[in-house]
Each structure stands twice: as structure tokens, then as C-alpha cells.
């Protein structure tokens, strides 16, 4: 993997670059649609590529390990061939499930025992095994195994967890270096900065992660309930330490405004379930603010979903029609809303890239953040 930093905004830390992988080039800043189980919910892969214009998608190690399972993925020739996505893929290591499935896991220094949410069966994830699983899945970018700490948590818990995450990283790096990719192309391993909202722990982690000289680096443990101001404070702190010549990935973030604010702080890559999750529940993100299609005010509004034309569905469907689909319980409603929201996120990062290039990113961002906060 190669990262080329092309432009840094003179008024902020916003960056414009490219990441070259075996499955294609990613223009940064970039947003990755979430395809947890190998599929972006309610959207065809053709639409993800051609209509939404995503460059890279995300899969999840824990979920793909359980279903369809490693045997099926290996027989298929990896996730790319299994799901038909020809572009780059990033896989989360399952570290988020250490946080989200607290009642279904037991954690110790060796690893994590999960009770499957499908059938209750037990599965041991160690740092070494997580590397093996991601080798079998075949993603272009794979993540180190970590613990995503909850918020709030006390200092001792965060500190102990961080030390364990660093020990796990050493084991991940060793296993990664002593194994080979399965499908004839290289993979890149990203470590993850943790430390909750404690500045000294985040500094310690960012310095430790930087020491490994990995192809790229991630920031985890944010967007888990903490105030946005704390997220921005920690992101700015960590970006000031992580290498400038490597891409920075902020995991699980977030709202359109969160993305713009974090781009200004130096983040290159994002992912979040919000576009599809909120879309399935009738919320649209637009360039002028958010729309709740369940409100009666849209029943006779025949204007496009977004007047800016941020997605191809804006040219085909009105707000009134998509509201009707939701009210009638038609599956097409959540599908259109999901496509629109994902395309809007891609439009947003494309515009961010353009304004970084043109040198007016910060003035554009300040206008957009205000518009995005409006509830239409």
C-alpha cells in the first residue's frame, strides 16, 4: 500500500491524498460504507460502485468469521470474489465487538471468548487468530485486535486496557510478519490508538503506535457516547503525533458534521453505519439539513430529496413519493433512503477534497456545518 499526501490546507490540518492498494486507488478524505457481513444493507454492490461511487467498503471480522465462515470464504477465493466487490476492502478486527457484545464475551490478556449471537457457541479470538482470519477474508487493509473501551470509564480501566491493546498489537505484528497473504496480493495492517478520553493515555498510545511504522494508523474508542468536543480534542491531539506521511483512519465516525470537523483536524478515512441505519428509519441527510420522512409535511412535497442533486435518486424520486413508500411499508423506501444517504456522504467528502484543493476548505466547512445542523 502507498499513501501520497498531495495537499495540506494552509488554514487547518485538512489533507488531500491518495491511497493505492492492490484493488484500486482511494482518494482521501474518504468515507467507507459499512458492509459488516459482506453486504452494505439494502444496496446492491453495483449501486455502491456506480451510483453511490464509493471507493472502498468495510467488512467485519467477527461477523464474517461466524457467517459465512472461513471455509466458505477460502473456497470462494476471499471476500472480494465472494461478494463481487472489486475495489479495496478494509476489515475491522472484531475489537468493536469486545465493546458492543460485553454480555457475550469474556476478556483476558490472551484474548476474548465470544458466545456467538447466532447460536451461543463459544469462539476464542486471540491477536494471532484475528490475523489469520483476516488473511483468509483477504481485505486490503486489516486492523489490529484491540479493546474498544466504553465511555465513560475510569482511568485505571482505560490504562490497563491500553496496555493490553499494546501487548496485543505486538502479537498481531509478529503474526502478520510471519504469515503470507492468501490470494496473491499484499495486505496492510493498521494499529489502533486507544486511551479513552484521557490525554496522557492517548499520547502514550499514539507514540507507541507510531513506533511500529505501519502502513497506516487508526484512532478507535471515539464516537461511543462522549461529547463531540472531546472527540475533536482527542483527534487533534493524536493527529499531532501520528506520522504525517501515513493515512489516518477515525473509526466509526460519524455524522456529516463530525466528518467535516475531523477532516479539518487531519483525518483521512471514515466509516459509519449512520447513512444506512438512519436511512432505513426514514431520515435523509441533505446539503441543506436533515429530513424526517415520517413527518406529514412531506406528503405533498414533490421536490427532489436534495436540490443539490447529491445522489442519482434525487433526479428520480420526490420526497412525497419516498414518504409514501415508508408509510405503505414498501421495502423500496428504505432502499432509496439508504442509497441517497450513502451517495450524500460520498458527495460530502468529494466536495471536501475539492475545497482543500481550491484552498477554501475552512470557509466552506463553516457554512456546511451550519446547514447540516438544520432540521428541515
MARSE-852443 format. One record per residue (C-alpha): z, y, x. Coordinates in nm, 3 decimals, padded with zeros to 5 digits. Each point is the difference from the previous one (the first is absolute). Example, Ala and Ser with C-alpha at 12.3 -4.5 7.8 and 13.67 -1.06 7.14 Angstrom:
BEGIN
[rec [00.780, -00.450, 01.230]]
[rec [-00.066, 00.344, 00.137]]
END
This chain:
BEGIN
[rec [00.000, 00.000, 00.000]]
[rec [-00.083, 00.350, 00.120]]
[rec [00.136, 00.333, -00.122]]
[rec [-00.184, 00.322, 00.070]]
[rec [00.186, 00.323, -00.071]]
[rec [-00.268, 00.258, -00.074]]
[rec [00.178, 00.311, -00.128]]
[rec [00.359, 00.122, -00.032]]
[rec [00.055, 00.282, -00.246]]
[rec [00.110, 00.317, 00.187]]
[rec [00.246, 00.100, -00.275]]
[rec [00.166, -00.338, -00.052]]
[rec [00.013, -00.352, 00.142]]
[rec [-00.278, -00.125, -00.231]]
[rec [-00.247, -00.222, 00.185]]
[rec [-00.359, -00.113, -00.053]]
[rec [-00.102, -00.322, 00.167]]
[rec [-00.166, -00.340, -00.023]]
[rec [00.135, -00.353, 00.032]]
[rec [-00.259, -00.259, 00.102]]
[rec [00.073, -00.360, -00.098]]
[rec [-00.203, -00.320, 00.002]]
[rec [-00.078, 00.054, -00.369]]
[rec [-00.094, 00.366, 00.013]]
[rec [00.104, 00.358, 00.071]]
[rec [00.283, 00.173, -00.186]]
[rec [-00.019, 00.379, -00.024]]
[rec [00.348, 00.151, 00.016]]
[rec [00.207, 00.122, -00.174]]
[rec [-00.055, -00.307, -00.218]]
[rec [00.151, -00.148, -00.314]]
[rec [00.009, -00.379, -00.045]]
[rec [-00.009, -00.149, -00.352]]
[rec [00.262, -00.272, -00.035]]
[rec [-00.134, -00.352, -00.057]]
[rec [00.330, -00.184, 00.022]]
[rec [-00.125, -00.347, -00.091]]
[rec [-00.352, 00.052, 00.133]]
[rec [-00.120, 00.211, -00.293]]
[rec [00.034, 00.366, -00.098]]
[rec [00.136, -00.026, -00.354]]
[rec [-00.259, 00.038, -00.279]]
[rec [-00.279, 00.097, 00.242]]
[rec [-00.296, -00.199, 00.139]]
[rec [-00.050, 00.002, 00.377]]
[rec [-00.348, 00.146, -00.058]]
[rec [00.162, 00.293, -00.179]]
[rec [00.258, 00.042, 00.276]]
[rec [-00.280, 00.030, 00.254]]
[rec [-00.286, 00.171, -00.183]]
[rec [00.164, 00.206, -00.274]]
[rec [00.348, 00.073, 00.133]]
[rec [-00.136, 00.016, 00.357]]
[rec [00.310, -00.147, 00.163]]
[rec [-00.035, -00.080, 00.370]]
[rec [00.288, -00.245, 00.040]]
[rec [00.226, -00.196, -00.234]]
[rec [00.350, -00.142, 00.039]]
[rec [00.125, -00.353, -00.065]]
[rec [00.352, -00.143, 00.010]]
[rec [00.105, -00.287, 00.225]]
[rec [00.280, -00.128, -00.225]]
[rec [-00.212, -00.013, -00.315]]
[rec [-00.310, -00.143, 00.166]]
[rec [00.212, -00.264, 00.174]]
[rec [00.131, -00.117, -00.338]]
[rec [-00.333, 00.035, -00.185]]
[rec [-00.266, -00.113, 00.076]]
[rec [00.177, -00.140, 00.310]]
[rec [-00.096, -00.035, 00.363]]
[rec [-00.203, -00.319, -00.042]]
[rec [-00.234, 00.164, -00.249]]
[rec [-00.035, 00.316, 00.208]]
[rec [-00.075, -00.201, 00.314]]
[rec [-00.259, -00.214, -00.179]]
[rec [-00.166, 00.314, -00.135]]
[rec [-00.020, 00.151, 00.348]]
[rec [00.260, 00.269, -00.056]]
[rec [00.070, 00.260, -00.266]]
[rec [-00.325, 00.191, 00.054]]
[rec [-00.209, -00.300, -00.098]]
[rec [00.242, -00.109, -00.271]]
[rec [-00.001, 00.328, -00.195]]
[rec [-00.344, 00.132, 00.096]]
[rec [00.121, 00.322, 00.161]]
[rec [-00.209, 00.069, 00.309]]
[rec [00.189, 00.306, 00.126]]
[rec [00.323, 00.027, 00.200]]
[rec [00.322, -00.151, -00.138]]
[rec [00.363, 00.073, 00.089]]
[rec [00.280, -00.239, -00.089]]
[rec [00.363, 00.094, -00.053]]
[rec [00.229, -00.253, 00.167]]
[rec [00.228, -00.073, -00.293]]
[rec [00.263, 00.236, 00.136]]
[rec [-00.012, 00.204, -00.321]]
[rec [00.092, -00.315, -00.194]]
[rec [00.316, -00.021, 00.212]]
[rec [00.087, 00.326, -00.181]]
[rec [-00.152, -00.060, -00.343]]
[rec [00.107, -00.364, -00.047]]
[rec [00.363, 00.045, 00.108]]
[rec [00.128, -00.248, -00.259]]
[rec [-00.253, -00.263, 00.108]]
[rec [00.054, -00.001, 00.376]]
[rec [00.257, -00.076, 00.270]]
[rec [-00.027, 00.200, 00.318]]
[rec [00.122, -00.075, 00.351]]
[rec [-00.110, 00.070, 00.355]]
[rec [-00.235, -00.299, 00.003]]
[rec [-00.197, 00.119, -00.302]]
[rec [00.003, -00.005, -00.380]]
[rec [00.020, -00.287, -00.246]]
[rec [-00.181, 00.096, -00.322]]
[rec [00.038, -00.175, -00.333]]
[rec [-00.352, 00.019, -00.143]]
[rec [-00.031, 00.225, -00.303]]
[rec [-00.255, -00.253, -00.130]]
[rec [00.187, -00.331, 00.003]]
[rec [00.328, 00.061, 00.186]]
[rec [-00.102, -00.204, 00.306]]
[rec [00.147, 00.107, 00.334]]
[rec [-00.207, 00.139, 00.288]]
[rec [00.115, 00.114, 00.343]]
[rec [-00.174, 00.304, 00.147]]
[rec [00.070, 00.055, 00.368]]
[rec [-00.173, 00.266, 00.213]]
[rec [-00.202, -00.276, 00.166]]
[rec [-00.106, -00.160, -00.328]]
[rec [-00.098, 00.336, -00.148]]
[rec [-00.239, 00.047, 00.293]]
[rec [-00.144, -00.349, -00.061]]
[rec [-00.045, 00.073, -00.371]]
[rec [-00.182, 00.325, 00.070]]
[rec [-00.221, -00.173, 00.254]]
[rec [-00.103, -00.239, -00.279]]
[rec [-00.054, 00.279, -00.253]]
[rec [-00.220, 00.173, 00.257]]
[rec [00.065, 00.367, -00.068]]
[rec [-00.134, 00.252, 00.251]]
[rec [00.340, 00.174, 00.020]]
[rec [00.321, -00.199, -00.035]]
[rec [00.357, 00.124, -00.018]]
[rec [00.311, -00.101, 00.189]]
[rec [00.278, -00.168, -00.199]]
[rec [00.279, 00.246, -00.076]]
[rec [00.274, 00.077, -00.246]]
[rec [-00.072, 00.290, -00.231]]
[rec [00.348, 00.142, -00.062]]
[rec [00.100, 00.127, -00.346]]
[rec [00.086, 00.361, -00.073]]
[rec [00.272, 00.101, 00.012]]
[rec [00.160, -00.226, 00.256]]
[rec [00.290, 00.062, 00.237]]
[rec [-00.049, 00.075, 00.367]]
[rec [00.129, -00.334, 00.131]]
[rec [-00.232, -00.199, -00.225]]
[rec [-00.298, 00.212, 00.102]]
[rec [00.089, -00.028, 00.368]]
[rec [00.054, -00.376, -00.006]]
[rec [-00.321, -00.048, -00.198]]
[rec [-00.193, 00.214, 00.245]]
[rec [00.120, -00.201, 00.298]]
[rec [-00.104, -00.320, -00.176]]
[rec [-00.342, 00.148, -00.084]]
[rec [-00.046, 00.083, 00.369]]
[rec [00.099, -00.353, 00.103]]
[rec [-00.243, -00.139, -00.256]]
[rec [-00.271, 00.230, 00.139]]
[rec [00.044, -00.147, 00.348]]
[rec [-00.043, -00.347, -00.145]]
[rec [-00.304, 00.111, -00.203]]
[rec [-00.161, 00.149, 00.310]]
[rec [00.063, -00.315, 00.203]]
[rec [-00.143, -00.227, -00.269]]
[rec [-00.298, 00.231, -00.057]]
[rec [-00.086, -00.001, 00.371]]
[rec [00.027, -00.378, 00.038]]
[rec [-00.226, -00.077, -00.299]]
[rec [-00.367, 00.063, -00.069]]
[rec [-00.177, 00.132, -00.309]]
[rec [-00.148, -00.273, -00.220]]
[rec [-00.333, 00.141, -00.109]]
[rec [-00.169, 00.142, 00.308]]
[rec [00.106, 00.363, -00.018]]
[rec [00.299, 00.188, 00.139]]
[rec [00.307, 00.101, -00.198]]
[rec [00.237, 00.290, 00.071]]
[rec [00.377, -00.011, -00.042]]
[rec [00.186, 00.314, -00.116]]
[rec [00.377, 00.031, 00.058]]
[rec [00.207, 00.179, -00.267]]
[rec [00.246, 00.285, 00.056]]
[rec [00.317, -00.043, -00.207]]
[rec [00.343, 00.170, -00.006]]
[rec [00.042, 00.119, -00.360]]
[rec [00.057, 00.378, -00.020]]
[rec [00.218, 00.021, 00.314]]
[rec [-00.169, 00.221, 00.258]]
[rec [00.152, -00.165, 00.308]]
[rec [-00.102, -00.347, -00.119]]
[rec [-00.354, 00.115, -00.074]]
[rec [-00.024, 00.156, 00.347]]
[rec [00.129, -00.322, 00.156]]
[rec [-00.249, -00.208, -00.198]]
[rec [-00.300, 00.226, 00.062]]
[rec [00.070, -00.006, 00.374]]
[rec [00.037, -00.380, 00.001]]
[rec [-00.318, -00.050, -00.205]]
[rec [-00.197, 00.236, 00.225]]
[rec [00.107, -00.203, 00.305]]
[rec [-00.202, -00.301, -00.117]]
[rec [-00.335, 00.181, 00.025]]
[rec [-00.138, -00.163, -00.313]]
[rec [-00.342, 00.088, -00.146]]
[rec [00.170, 00.200, -00.274]]
[rec [00.343, 00.066, -00.147]]
[rec [00.154, 00.009, -00.346]]
[rec [00.291, 00.180, -00.162]]
[rec [00.188, -00.207, -00.255]]
[rec [00.313, 00.036, -00.210]]
[rec [-00.110, 00.321, -00.173]]
[rec [-00.108, 00.056, -00.359]]
[rec [00.286, -00.228, -00.109]]
[rec [00.183, 00.260, -00.209]]
[rec [00.094, 00.268, 00.253]]
[rec [-00.079, 00.366, -00.080]]
[rec [-00.348, 00.108, 00.105]]
[rec [00.149, 00.257, 00.238]]
[rec [00.173, -00.278, 00.194]]
[rec [-00.324, -00.197, 00.014]]
[rec [-00.180, 00.299, 00.149]]
[rec [00.283, 00.072, 00.245]]
[rec [-00.002, -00.356, 00.133]]
[rec [-00.380, -00.019, 00.011]]
[rec [-00.023, 00.321, 00.201]]
[rec [00.270, -00.121, 00.238]]
[rec [-00.164, -00.337, 00.060]]
[rec [-00.355, 00.137, 00.032]]
[rec [00.129, 00.226, 00.275]]
[rec [00.096, -00.310, 00.201]]
[rec [-00.270, -00.259, -00.076]]
[rec [-00.305, 00.005, 00.230]]
[rec [-00.261, 00.256, -00.102]]
[rec [-00.288, -00.226, 00.104]]
[rec [00.094, -00.280, -00.244]]
[rec [-00.034, -00.001, -00.382]]
[rec [00.315, 00.053, -00.207]]
[rec [00.046, -00.185, -00.328]]
[rec [00.259, 00.116, -00.257]]
[rec [00.074, -00.304, -00.213]]
[rec [00.019, 00.012, -00.380]]
[rec [-00.066, 00.373, -00.043]]
[rec [-00.059, 00.133, -00.256]]
[rec [-00.083, 00.276, -00.250]]
[rec [-00.304, 00.220, 00.068]]
[rec [00.232, 00.282, 00.109]]
[rec [00.194, -00.236, 00.228]]
[rec [-00.326, -00.098, 00.167]]
[rec [-00.110, 00.357, 00.064]]
[rec [00.341, 00.105, 00.136]]
[rec [00.013, -00.300, 00.232]]
[rec [-00.355, 00.055, 00.121]]
[rec [00.117, 00.344, 00.108]]
[rec [00.277, -00.170, 00.201]]
[rec [-00.240, -00.227, 00.191]]
[rec [-00.042, -00.318, -00.208]]
[rec [-00.336, -00.180, 00.010]]
[rec [00.035, -00.291, -00.244]]
[rec [00.162, -00.051, -00.342]]
[rec [00.033, -00.264, -00.269]]
[rec [00.167, -00.002, -00.340]]
[rec [-00.012, -00.194, -00.329]]
[rec [00.030, 00.324, -00.198]]
[rec [-00.371, 00.056, -00.080]]
[rec [-00.037, -00.338, -00.172]]
[rec [00.355, -00.040, -00.133]]
[rec [00.003, 00.345, -00.159]]
[rec [-00.359, -00.043, -00.116]]
[rec [00.091, -00.319, -00.188]]
[rec [00.265, 00.203, -00.180]]
[rec [-00.234, 00.280, -00.103]]
[rec [00.062, 00.261, 00.268]]
[rec [-00.298, 00.164, 00.168]]
[rec [00.012, 00.202, 00.322]]
[rec [-00.250, 00.285, 00.002]]
[rec [-00.081, 00.298, 00.220]]
[rec [00.171, 00.227, -00.255]]
[rec [00.312, -00.208, -00.063]]
[rec [00.110, -00.319, -00.178]]
[rec [-00.103, -00.119, -00.346]]
[rec [00.202, -00.235, -00.223]]
[rec [-00.265, -00.161, -00.218]]
[rec [00.264, -00.123, -00.245]]
[rec [00.052, 00.358, -00.119]]
[rec [-00.173, 00.086, -00.329]]
[rec [-00.146, 00.323, 00.144]]
[rec [-00.280, -00.201, 00.163]]
[rec [-00.125, -00.175, -00.316]]
[rec [-00.284, 00.248, -00.055]]
[rec [-00.045, 00.126, 00.357]]
[rec [-00.354, -00.102, 00.094]]
[rec [00.010, 00.154, 00.348]]
[rec [-00.027, -00.218, 00.315]]
[rec [00.310, -00.163, 00.144]]
[rec [-00.024, 00.248, 00.290]]
[rec [-00.232, 00.301, -00.016]]
[rec [-00.040, -00.015, 00.379]]
[rec [-00.174, -00.335, -00.033]]
[rec [00.234, -00.172, 00.244]]
[rec [-00.110, -00.345, -00.122]]
[rec [-00.317, -00.148, -00.149]]
[rec [00.180, -00.078, -00.329]]
[rec [00.045, 00.376, -00.056]]
[rec [-00.371, 00.015, -00.077]]
[rec [00.012, -00.291, -00.245]]
[rec [00.321, 00.021, -00.202]]
[rec [00.193, 00.274, -00.178]]
[rec [00.376, 00.042, -00.023]]
[rec [-00.020, -00.068, -00.374]]
[rec [-00.184, -00.329, 00.052]]
[rec [00.234, -00.133, 00.268]]
[rec [00.301, 00.104, -00.210]]
[rec [-00.155, -00.196, -00.289]]
[rec [-00.032, -00.307, 00.225]]
[rec [00.370, 00.014, 00.089]]
[rec [00.102, 00.046, -00.364]]
[rec [-00.223, -00.290, -00.108]]
[rec [00.141, -00.225, 00.272]]
[rec [-00.341, -00.045, 00.163]]
[rec [00.012, -00.126, 00.360]]
[rec [-00.276, 00.243, 00.092]]
[rec [00.248, 00.290, -00.028]]
[rec [00.225, -00.108, 00.290]]
[rec [-00.310, -00.101, 00.198]]
[rec [-00.163, 00.344, -00.034]]
[rec [00.330, 00.177, 00.076]]
[rec [00.057, -00.214, 00.311]]
[rec [-00.352, 00.061, 00.129]]
[rec [00.032, 00.372, -00.065]]
[rec [00.337, 00.031, 00.176]]
[rec [-00.111, -00.198, 00.304]]
[rec [-00.319, 00.206, 00.023]]
[rec [00.206, 00.318, -00.032]]
[rec [00.221, -00.104, 00.294]]
[rec [-00.313, -00.065, 00.205]]
[rec [-00.141, 00.339, -00.101]]
[rec [00.329, 00.162, 00.102]]
[rec [00.001, -00.144, 00.353]]
[rec [-00.374, 00.073, 00.040]]
[rec [00.069, 00.362, -00.091]]
[rec [00.293, 00.004, 00.243]]
[rec [-00.229, -00.124, 00.277]]
[rec [-00.259, 00.265, -00.087]]
[rec [00.252, 00.284, 00.001]]
[rec [00.148, -00.115, 00.331]]
[rec [-00.351, 00.014, 00.143]]
[rec [-00.062, 00.345, -00.149]]
[rec [00.333, 00.137, 00.127]]
[rec [00.149, 00.104, -00.337]]
[rec [00.206, -00.312, -00.079]]
[rec [00.335, 00.177, -00.045]]
[rec [-00.128, 00.267, -00.239]]
[rec [-00.182, -00.267, -00.203]]
[rec [00.309, -00.225, 00.001]]
[rec [00.227, 00.276, -00.133]]
[rec [-00.236, 00.055, -00.293]]
[rec [-00.042, -00.372, -00.071]]
[rec [00.372, -00.082, 00.010]]
[rec [00.063, 00.260, -00.273]]
[rec [-00.287, -00.130, -00.212]]
[rec [00.106, -00.362, 00.040]]
[rec [00.348, 00.081, -00.133]]
[rec [-00.139, 00.119, -00.336]]
[rec [00.040, -00.227, -00.301]]
[rec [-00.308, 00.060, -00.211]]
END
